[in-house]
Amino acid sequence: NAEKGDYRVIRWTLAEGSNCLMIPNHNHSDPVLRELFETLNFRIALSLGMDRAQINELAYMGLGKPRQASVIEECAWYKPEHGNRWVERDLDEANKLLDDLGLEKGDDGFRLRPDGEPLTWEIQYAPVFGPWKDVIEMTVKQWEEIGLKVSVKELDRDLRGQRNQANENDFNVWTQDRCFTPLIQPSWFMPGHGGLDGTANFYSQWWTSGGTEGEEPPPELKAQFELYDKIKAAGPDELPPLAEEFFDRASDNLWFIGNVGQLPHVGVVKNKFR
C-alpha cells in the first residue's frame, strides 16, 4: 500500500547483538545454582540446547539472525566466530556436558542437582523490547529435551529492577543493545555492571569500590575488569589490540547467552516528510 498511501517503508539494522539476551545471575544466593551458572560448560550446554532457527522464524518472522551474544557485524571489533560460537543446536553434546557435570536425570526425565534435589530455576522478564514471552517459552520447551525444567515469570519493569538490585533473581532477560560502539558502556561483555540487570552485583561492587566492598570475582572475570580499565586509558595506537582481546575473552567465556539479533527497525514515513 506504499504507493497508494503516498508513503515509503524504511528499515535499518538495530545495534542489538541479541534481542532477548539470557542473563544468568553469577552471584546467585543459592550456592548450587551459583556454581552451575558460573560454570562455562553449563552455559555452553544451555546454548547448544537452543533452537535459534525456530525462534527466529516463529518469534521474529525470520527477520533476524540466529547468533551468539556478541557485537554486531558492523562493529570494528567483530569476528565471525564471536557470532557463531555454540550457536548450532547439538543435543548430544549438550547432554554430554550436563552428564559430565554430574547432573543425573531423575525418574521423570528431568535432571537433579548435585545435592540430589530437582534442578530448576526461574527466568524473570518484563515485556518491554520484543516478543520475549514467546522466545522464553520456546527456549524453556527446547531445554526440556536435555532434561532441564525451567519456569517463567513475567514481572512489572520496576519490580524486576528492584528484585535484580536485591539479588533476588535466577535468570534474567534484557536486550543486548549498544553493540556497535560497545566500549562506551560494555555492559554485556563482562558480568559485573550490576544495577537493574542483576548480572553479578557483588563482583560489580568489588570492582567499582577498588576491592573494598562486594566479592572478588573469579580470575577470568577479574582479568576482564582489569583489561577494561586499560581500555579506558588507552591511546589510539594502544586501543585496537586491547579491544580485540576484550571481545575475544567475552566470546570465550559466554557470560551471557544470545539467540537472535541484528533485527531490522521498520519505519513508515510520508513521502512529503523529510
KOLDORO-711362 format. One record per residue (C-alpha): residue in one letter; residue number from 1; x, z negated, y. Coordinates in Angstrom, 3 decimals. Example, Ala and Ser with C-alpha at 12.3 -4.5 7.8 and 13.67 -1.06 7.14 Angstrom:
2
+------+------+----------+----------+----------+
! resn ! resi !       c1 !       c3 !       c2 !
+------+------+----------+----------+----------+
!    A !    1 !   12.300 !   -7.800 !   -4.500 !
!    S !    2 !   13.670 !   -7.140 !   -1.060 !
+------+------+----------+----------+----------+
//
This chain:
274
+------+------+----------+----------+----------+
! resn ! resi !       c1 !       c3 !       c2 !
+------+------+----------+----------+----------+
!    N !    1 !    0.000 !    0.000 !    0.000 !
!    A !    2 !    3.020 !    0.058 !    2.333 !
!    E !    3 !    2.201 !    3.457 !    3.864 !
!    K !    4 !   -1.493 !    2.677 !    4.146 !
!    G !    5 !   -0.808 !   -0.733 !    5.690 !
!    D !    6 !    1.936 !    0.538 !    8.001 !
!    Y !    7 !    4.496 !   -1.981 !    6.754 !
!    R !    8 !    7.760 !   -1.975 !    4.842 !
!    V !    9 !    8.845 !   -4.160 !    1.928 !
!    I !   10 !   12.373 !   -5.514 !    2.191 !
!    R !   11 !   14.353 !   -7.575 !   -0.298 !
!    W !   12 !   17.780 !   -9.112 !   -0.452 !
!    T !   13 !   19.614 !  -11.410 !   -2.829 !
!    L !   14 !   19.425 !  -15.117 !   -2.155 !
!    A !   15 !   22.633 !  -17.173 !   -2.290 !
!    E !   16 !   21.380 !  -19.068 !   -5.342 !
!    G !   17 !   23.599 !  -19.365 !   -8.386 !
!    S !   18 !   20.647 !  -20.737 !  -10.332 !
!    N !   19 !   17.113 !  -21.209 !   -9.083 !
!    C !   20 !   16.302 !  -24.062 !  -11.486 !
!    L !   21 !   19.570 !  -25.944 !  -11.965 !
!    M !   22 !   19.703 !  -28.577 !  -14.702 !
!    I !   23 !   21.432 !  -31.709 !  -13.390 !
!    P !   24 !   22.384 !  -34.435 !  -15.886 !
!    N !   25 !   22.906 !  -37.912 !  -14.453 !
!    H !   26 !   26.595 !  -38.563 !  -15.093 !
!    N !   27 !   26.118 !  -42.224 !  -14.105 !
!    H !   28 !   23.098 !  -42.962 !  -16.288 !
!    S !   29 !   22.237 !  -46.647 !  -16.689 !
!    D !   30 !   21.854 !  -46.229 !  -20.473 !
!    P !   31 !   25.426 !  -46.221 !  -21.860 !
!    V !   32 !   24.486 !  -43.994 !  -24.814 !
!    L !   33 !   22.854 !  -41.311 !  -22.657 !
!    R !   34 !   25.618 !  -41.601 !  -20.098 !
!    E !   35 !   28.287 !  -40.925 !  -22.706 !
!    L !   36 !   26.347 !  -37.917 !  -24.020 !
!    F !   37 !   25.684 !  -36.459 !  -20.571 !
!    E !   38 !   29.376 !  -36.851 !  -19.736 !
!    T !   39 !   30.455 !  -35.104 !  -22.949 !
!    L !   40 !   31.302 !  -31.444 !  -22.345 !
!    N !   41 !   30.329 !  -30.269 !  -25.832 !
!    F !   42 !   26.906 !  -31.860 !  -25.446 !
!    R !   43 !   26.324 !  -29.935 !  -22.224 !
!    I !   44 !   27.608 !  -26.755 !  -23.875 !
!    A !   45 !   25.126 !  -27.260 !  -26.722 !
!    L !   46 !   22.274 !  -27.564 !  -24.221 !
!    S !   47 !   23.386 !  -24.353 !  -22.521 !
!    L !   48 !   23.673 !  -22.452 !  -25.814 !
!    G !   49 !   20.197 !  -23.645 !  -26.803 !
!    M !   50 !   18.542 !  -21.953 !  -23.813 !
!    D !   51 !   16.933 !  -18.502 !  -23.946 !
!    R !   52 !   17.616 !  -17.305 !  -20.419 !
!    A !   53 !   16.347 !  -13.785 !  -21.059 !
!    Q !   54 !   12.939 !  -15.177 !  -21.975 !
!    I !   55 !   12.941 !  -17.470 !  -18.939 !
!    N !   56 !   13.847 !  -14.584 !  -16.648 !
!    E !   57 !   11.098 !  -12.324 !  -17.998 !
!    L !   58 !    8.306 !  -14.886 !  -18.135 !
!    A !   59 !    9.041 !  -17.145 !  -15.154 !
!    Y !   60 !   10.800 !  -14.715 !  -12.800 !
!    M !   61 !    9.174 !  -11.370 !  -13.735 !
!    G !   62 !   12.593 !  -10.051 !  -14.786 !
!    L !   63 !   13.847 !  -10.015 !  -11.200 !
!    G !   64 !   16.745 !  -12.434 !  -11.627 !
!    K !   65 !   19.943 !  -12.522 !  -13.651 !
!    P !   66 !   20.433 !  -14.819 !  -16.653 !
!    R !   67 !   23.616 !  -16.636 !  -15.665 !
!    Q !   68 !   25.531 !  -19.857 !  -15.673 !
!    A !   69 !   25.771 !  -22.242 !  -12.729 !
!    S !   70 !   28.351 !  -20.535 !  -10.524 !
!    V !   71 !   28.909 !  -18.891 !   -7.173 !
!    I !   72 !   27.124 !  -15.581 !   -6.712 !
!    E !   73 !   28.871 !  -12.267 !   -7.318 !
!    E !   74 !   29.301 !  -11.562 !   -3.606 !
!    C !   75 !   31.371 !  -14.727 !   -3.141 !
!    A !   76 !   35.101 !  -14.205 !   -2.705 !
!    W !   77 !   35.878 !  -16.726 !   -5.455 !
!    Y !   78 !   33.537 !  -15.326 !   -8.118 !
!    K !   79 !   34.842 !  -14.328 !  -11.548 !
!    P !   80 !   32.635 !  -12.716 !  -14.241 !
!    E !   81 !   33.480 !  -15.491 !  -16.711 !
!    H !   82 !   32.001 !  -18.029 !  -14.289 !
!    G !   83 !   28.553 !  -16.471 !  -14.519 !
!    N !   84 !   28.745 !  -15.537 !  -18.212 !
!    R !   85 !   30.199 !  -18.640 !  -19.858 !
!    W !   86 !   27.932 !  -20.223 !  -22.517 !
!    V !   87 !   25.004 !  -18.052 !  -21.405 !
!    E !   88 !   24.174 !  -16.174 !  -24.618 !
!    R !   89 !   21.882 !  -18.133 !  -26.898 !
!    D !   90 !   23.646 !  -19.335 !  -30.051 !
!    L !   91 !   21.572 !  -21.823 !  -32.034 !
!    D !   92 !   24.107 !  -22.080 !  -34.860 !
!    E !   93 !   26.912 !  -23.105 !  -32.515 !
!    A !   94 !   24.626 !  -25.420 !  -30.551 !
!    N !   95 !   23.552 !  -27.183 !  -33.751 !
!    K !   96 !   27.166 !  -27.474 !  -34.907 !
!    L !   97 !   28.235 !  -29.072 !  -31.648 !
!    L !   98 !   25.406 !  -31.608 !  -31.845 !
!    D !   99 !   26.162 !  -32.317 !  -35.515 !
!    D !  100 !   29.833 !  -32.884 !  -34.698 !
!    L !  101 !   28.794 !  -35.452 !  -32.100 !
!    G !  102 !   27.086 !  -37.448 !  -34.864 !
!    L !  103 !   23.564 !  -36.709 !  -33.651 !
!    E !  104 !   21.832 !  -36.548 !  -37.007 !
!    K !  105 !   18.275 !  -35.325 !  -37.448 !
!    G !  106 !   15.538 !  -37.730 !  -38.497 !
!    D !  107 !   12.658 !  -37.090 !  -40.872 !
!    D !  108 !   10.667 !  -35.428 !  -38.073 !
!    G !  109 !   13.456 !  -32.900 !  -37.422 !
!    F !  110 !   14.480 !  -34.422 !  -34.099 !
!    R !  111 !   17.889 !  -35.901 !  -33.505 !
!    L !  112 !   18.844 !  -39.544 !  -33.390 !
!    R !  113 !   21.248 !  -41.272 !  -31.055 !
!    P !  114 !   24.488 !  -42.682 !  -32.461 !
!    D !  115 !   22.810 !  -46.121 !  -32.438 !
!    G !  116 !   20.027 !  -44.785 !  -34.709 !
!    E !  117 !   17.309 !  -44.724 !  -32.055 !
!    P !  118 !   15.432 !  -41.464 !  -31.274 !
!    L !  119 !   17.361 !  -39.278 !  -28.854 !
!    T !  120 !   15.100 !  -38.481 !  -25.945 !
!    W !  121 !   15.252 !  -38.237 !  -22.181 !
!    E !  122 !   13.110 !  -37.068 !  -19.270 !
!    I !  123 !   13.536 !  -34.169 !  -16.882 !
!    Q !  124 !   12.198 !  -35.036 !  -13.446 !
!    Y !  125 !   11.362 !  -32.390 !  -10.880 !
!    A !  126 !    9.450 !  -31.822 !   -7.681 !
!    P !  127 !    7.620 !  -28.454 !   -7.480 !
!    V !  128 !    9.483 !  -27.119 !   -4.459 !
!    F !  129 !   11.563 !  -23.928 !   -4.588 !
!    G !  130 !   10.499 !  -21.961 !   -7.651 !
!    P !  131 !    8.427 !  -21.810 !  -10.858 !
!    W !  132 !   10.240 !  -24.898 !  -12.096 !
!    K !  133 !    7.363 !  -26.273 !  -14.182 !
!    D !  134 !    7.338 !  -23.086 !  -16.274 !
!    V !  135 !   11.129 !  -22.918 !  -16.528 !
!    I !  136 !   11.486 !  -26.550 !  -17.595 !
!    E !  137 !    8.665 !  -26.402 !  -20.130 !
!    M !  138 !   10.164 !  -23.262 !  -21.692 !
!    T !  139 !   13.615 !  -24.862 !  -21.792 !
!    V !  140 !   12.284 !  -28.011 !  -23.452 !
!    K !  141 !   10.487 !  -25.886 !  -26.052 !
!    Q !  142 !   13.696 !  -23.950 !  -26.717 !
!    W !  143 !   15.676 !  -27.171 !  -27.151 !
!    E !  144 !   13.248 !  -28.294 !  -29.845 !
!    E !  145 !   14.813 !  -25.600 !  -32.046 !
!    I !  146 !   18.093 !  -27.532 !  -32.009 !
!    G !  147 !   16.376 !  -30.856 !  -32.679 !
!    L !  148 !   16.113 !  -32.209 !  -29.140 !
!    K !  149 !   12.979 !  -33.934 !  -27.906 !
!    V !  150 !   12.787 !  -33.967 !  -24.110 !
!    S !  151 !    9.861 !  -34.918 !  -21.886 !
!    V !  152 !    8.979 !  -33.555 !  -18.445 !
!    K !  153 !    7.684 !  -35.409 !  -15.391 !
!    E !  154 !    6.578 !  -33.941 !  -12.070 !
!    L !  155 !    7.228 !  -36.136 !   -9.032 !
!    D !  156 !    6.458 !  -36.039 !   -5.344 !
!    R !  157 !    9.558 !  -34.839 !   -3.492 !
!    D !  158 !   10.028 !  -38.120 !   -1.604 !
!    L !  159 !    9.611 !  -40.219 !   -4.745 !
!    R !  160 !   12.071 !  -38.001 !   -6.556 !
!    G !  161 !   14.650 !  -38.641 !   -3.841 !
!    Q !  162 !   14.053 !  -42.394 !   -3.921 !
!    R !  163 !   14.460 !  -42.577 !   -7.689 !
!    N !  164 !   17.616 !  -40.497 !   -7.598 !
!    Q !  165 !   19.170 !  -42.686 !   -4.927 !
!    A !  166 !   18.320 !  -45.723 !   -7.051 !
!    N !  167 !   19.940 !  -44.080 !  -10.104 !
!    E !  168 !   16.575 !  -44.057 !  -11.897 !
!    N !  169 !   16.732 !  -40.592 !  -13.414 !
!    D !  170 !   17.848 !  -38.924 !  -16.645 !
!    F !  171 !   17.972 !  -35.221 !  -15.857 !
!    N !  172 !   17.198 !  -33.718 !  -12.503 !
!    V !  173 !   16.330 !  -30.249 !  -11.226 !
!    W !  174 !   17.119 !  -28.577 !   -7.932 !
!    T !  175 !   18.138 !  -25.164 !   -6.634 !
!    Q !  176 !   21.819 !  -24.313 !   -6.822 !
!    D !  177 !   21.945 !  -22.931 !   -3.324 !
!    R !  178 !   24.817 !  -22.314 !   -0.850 !
!    C !  179 !   26.665 !  -20.230 !   -3.418 !
!    F !  180 !   28.019 !  -17.562 !   -1.068 !
!    T !  181 !   30.155 !  -19.838 !    1.136 !
!    P !  182 !   30.160 !  -22.952 !   -1.061 !
!    L !  183 !   33.338 !  -24.599 !    0.185 !
!    I !  184 !   31.476 !  -25.803 !    3.277 !
!    Q !  185 !   29.500 !  -28.146 !    1.013 !
!    P !  186 !   30.347 !  -27.685 !   -2.679 !
!    S !  187 !   27.603 !  -29.977 !   -3.962 !
!    W !  188 !   27.098 !  -28.009 !   -7.169 !
!    F !  189 !   30.735 !  -27.778 !   -8.227 !
!    M !  190 !   31.552 !  -31.444 !   -8.715 !
!    P !  191 !   29.067 !  -34.153 !   -9.716 !
!    G !  192 !   29.684 !  -36.687 !   -7.038 !
!    H !  193 !   27.856 !  -35.874 !   -3.825 !
!    G !  194 !   25.217 !  -38.445 !   -4.756 !
!    G !  195 !   22.329 !  -38.820 !   -2.350 !
!    L !  196 !   18.984 !  -37.203 !   -3.110 !
!    D !  197 !   20.162 !  -35.379 !   -6.219 !
!    G !  198 !   21.480 !  -38.398 !   -8.127 !
!    T !  199 !   24.263 !  -36.459 !   -9.825 !
!    A !  200 !   26.894 !  -39.195 !  -10.018 !
!    N !  201 !   26.132 !  -41.800 !   -7.394 !
!    F !  202 !   28.807 !  -44.311 !   -8.389 !
!    Y !  203 !   31.545 !  -41.692 !   -8.536 !
!    S !  204 !   30.448 !  -40.422 !   -5.131 !
!    Q !  205 !   30.699 !  -43.918 !   -3.684 !
!    W !  206 !   34.191 !  -44.285 !   -5.107 !
!    W !  207 !   35.330 !  -41.006 !   -3.580 !
!    T !  208 !   33.791 !  -41.421 !   -0.130 !
!    S !  209 !   34.929 !  -45.053 !    0.158 !
!    G !  210 !   38.508 !  -44.301 !   -0.805 !
!    G !  211 !   38.162 !  -46.215 !   -4.047 !
!    T !  212 !   36.803 !  -49.467 !   -2.596 !
!    E !  213 !   33.228 !  -49.014 !   -3.898 !
!    G !  214 !   31.479 !  -47.448 !   -6.878 !
!    E !  215 !   33.289 !  -46.472 !  -10.075 !
!    E !  216 !   36.450 !  -44.485 !  -10.611 !
!    P !  217 !   35.490 !  -41.120 !  -12.135 !
!    P !  218 !   36.984 !  -39.661 !  -15.315 !
!    P !  219 !   40.273 !  -37.776 !  -14.870 !
!    E !  220 !   38.804 !  -34.256 !  -14.782 !
!    L !  221 !   36.343 !  -35.160 !  -12.026 !
!    K !  222 !   38.868 !  -37.254 !  -10.101 !
!    A !  223 !   41.181 !  -34.227 !  -10.084 !
!    Q !  224 !   38.325 !  -32.093 !   -8.691 !
!    F !  225 !   37.734 !  -34.573 !   -5.868 !
!    E !  226 !   41.424 !  -34.587 !   -5.023 !
!    L !  227 !   41.531 !  -30.796 !   -5.126 !
!    Y !  228 !   38.655 !  -30.552 !   -2.652 !
!    D !  229 !   40.460 !  -32.928 !   -0.299 !
!    K !  230 !   43.376 !  -30.465 !   -0.358 !
!    I !  231 !   40.998 !  -27.551 !    0.264 !
!    K !  232 !   39.577 !  -29.212 !    3.384 !
!    A !  233 !   43.057 !  -29.437 !    4.872 !
!    A !  234 !   44.368 !  -26.066 !    3.650 !
!    G !  235 !   45.544 !  -23.261 !    5.894 !
!    P !  236 !   44.631 !  -19.582 !    5.379 !
!    D !  237 !   47.554 !  -18.921 !    3.040 !
!    E !  238 !   47.084 !  -22.128 !    1.049 !
!    L !  239 !   43.330 !  -21.828 !    0.542 !
!    P !  240 !   42.926 !  -18.915 !   -1.950 !
!    P !  241 !   44.818 !  -20.428 !   -4.924 !
!    L !  242 !   43.240 !  -23.841 !   -4.340 !
!    A !  243 !   39.734 !  -22.351 !   -4.170 !
!    E !  244 !   40.356 !  -20.292 !   -7.308 !
!    E !  245 !   41.431 !  -23.412 !   -9.194 !
!    F !  246 !   38.467 !  -25.368 !   -7.841 !
!    F !  247 !   35.848 !  -22.921 !   -9.136 !
!    D !  248 !   37.722 !  -22.334 !  -12.400 !
!    R !  249 !   37.634 !  -26.077 !  -13.035 !
!    A !  250 !   33.937 !  -26.251 !  -12.201 !
!    S !  251 !   33.272 !  -23.460 !  -14.681 !
!    D !  252 !   35.399 !  -25.068 !  -17.393 !
!    N !  253 !   33.633 !  -28.429 !  -17.118 !
!    L !  254 !   29.994 !  -27.261 !  -16.895 !
!    W !  255 !   28.912 !  -30.341 !  -14.944 !
!    F !  256 !   25.648 !  -28.521 !  -14.142 !
!    I !  257 !   23.699 !  -26.074 !  -16.336 !
!    G !  258 !   22.302 !  -22.871 !  -14.848 !
!    N !  259 !   19.728 !  -20.423 !  -16.192 !
!    V !  260 !   18.519 !  -17.623 !  -13.869 !
!    G !  261 !   19.895 !  -16.834 !  -10.420 !
!    Q !  262 !   20.594 !  -14.167 !   -7.809 !
!    L !  263 !   16.864 !  -13.659 !   -7.312 !
!    P !  264 !   15.569 !  -11.435 !   -4.511 !
!    H !  265 !   13.820 !  -12.703 !   -1.459 !
!    V !  266 !   10.925 !  -10.374 !   -0.660 !
!    G !  267 !    9.518 !   -9.794 !    2.808 !
!    V !  268 !    6.626 !   -7.705 !    4.138 !
!    V !  269 !    7.253 !   -6.501 !    7.704 !
!    K !  270 !    5.029 !   -4.491 !   10.003 !
!    N !  271 !    6.717 !   -1.194 !   10.915 !
!    K !  272 !    6.335 !   -1.774 !   14.651 !
!    F !  273 !    8.147 !   -5.114 !   14.330 !
!    R !  274 !   11.889 !   -5.070 !   14.981 !
+------+------+----------+----------+----------+
//
